[in-house]
Amino acid sequence: MNLVCGVDVGSVGTKTVVLSADSHVLASVYLPTGGDPLQAVRRVLAELTQGVTGHITGIAVTGSARELVGKTIGADIIKNEITCQSMAAAYFLPGVKTVIEIGGQDSKLIILQDGLVRDFAMNTVCAAGTGSFLEHQSRRLGLKISDFAARSLESRIPVKVTGRCTVFAESDMIHYQQTGASLDDIIYGLCLALVRNFLGDAGRARMIETPIIFQGGVARNAGMIRAFEEILASRLIVPPLPEFTGAIGAALLLQRELTHNNRHSSRYTTRQDFREDEGRG
């Protein structure tokens, strides 16, 4: 069975998937990047191939460290994150017009028309609303991130949190805790603030049309989904494995290229190749 591999090397997490010839995800691995993208990629690829049999016909790389990693491991294609996220969105939701993608350290808004990127924007300076900030706040409150998200769904009268800056947002949350506000209302108030921040930054002067797909690891946060749907007054679609959409999009792009060019090219063809390369790293 001919397979393709997609790798998304982010500043926080490194994700990889293997797609079957009919574009189904056969396996996926997520590991922290830990400041060493090359080592992280070697580890995820080695782990990924332990449970996969078949001939890997190519490997595609995206993410913030894509150039370094792609050239080092001899990837078949190196693609930017906007292109890969858009490809995945169109695959999971044909006819999608708006892509919201929020990962560990950055966020993106992509406007599509007939499957093509018409416009896009990324968060500028502040990391408020990204996965790292949300995880930091959940740890500060002594909650698992899953419990943090669940508590937001219980909110009835959310407090007003300043979301333009991580420092101000945390300061507001501490103030409300000290004044006895419900933790549920504080958490959901934060979610609403972060969504307003995203829409006022990446979404400024842009028409957000339905259908809307929500991708990236933060798409697993039920509170953020609720906040987006409340403010936009629209339903958001969350695809399977939302944190892997960058890697999936990269693999889909490679599949398309291999099909169009009728070629087979990768220095990784078996599980042993990955393991030997890991040993050399």
Protein Blocks (a to p, Z undefined) as FASTA:
>chain_A
ZZdddddddfkbccdddddfkopafbdcdddfklpaklmmmmmmmmmmmmpgcjdfbdcd
edjklmmmmmmnopabdcdfklmmmmmmmmmmghiabdcdddfkbccddddeehiafbdc
ddfkbmghiaklmmmmmmmnopafklmmmmmmmpfbdcdddfkbfklmmmmmmmmmmnop
afklmmmmmmmmmmmmmmmmmmgoiacddddddedjklmpmklmmmmmmmnopacdddeh
kllmmmmmmmmmmmmmmmmnopacdfbfbfklmmmmmmmZZ
